[in-house]
Amino acid sequence: MVKVRMNVQTAYHGQLFRAGKVYEVDEDTAKRWFASKLAEAVEEE
């Protein structure tokens, strides 16, 4: 699982993901979202 910060609002598996919030998604989905600029990676602390 990868933490991402959303750049846009979208629905994902029946949940509403809002822009600016951090969510955890699977790696394949995260890679697609990074490529299309829907989300950005969040650095783990």
C-alpha positions in Angstrom: 0.0 0.0 0.0 1.1 3.5 -0.9 0.1 6.8 0.7 -1.0 9.4 -1.8 -2.2 13.1 -1.6 -5.0 13.6 -4.1 -4.8 16.5 -6.6 -8.5 16.0 -7.6 -11.7 14.6 -6.1 -12.5 11.1 -7.3 -14.4 8.0 -6.3 -12.4 4.8 -5.5 -14.0 1.5 -4.6 -17.2 3.3 -3.5 -15.4 5.9 -1.3 -15.0 9.6 -2.1 -11.4 10.7 -2.1 -11.1 14.5 -1.8 -8.5 16.8 -3.2 -5.7 17.7 -0.7 -6.3 14.7 1.6 -4.0 11.7 2.1 -5.2 8.2 1.4 -3.7 4.7 1.2 -4.1 2.8 -2.1 -2.5 -0.2 -3.8 0.8 0.3 -5.7 -0.6 -0.2 -9.2 -3.4 2.3 -8.7 -0.9 4.8 -7.2 1.4 4.5 -10.2 -1.5 5.2 -12.6 -2.6 8.2 -10.6 1.0 9.6 -10.5 1.4 9.2 -14.2 -1.9 11.1 -14.9 -1.3 13.7 -12.2 -4.4 12.7 -10.2 -2.2 12.3 -7.0 1.3 12.8 -5.7 3.4 10.5 -3.4 3.5 11.3 0.3 6.8 10.8 2.0 6.7 8.4 5.0 7.9 9.9 8.3 
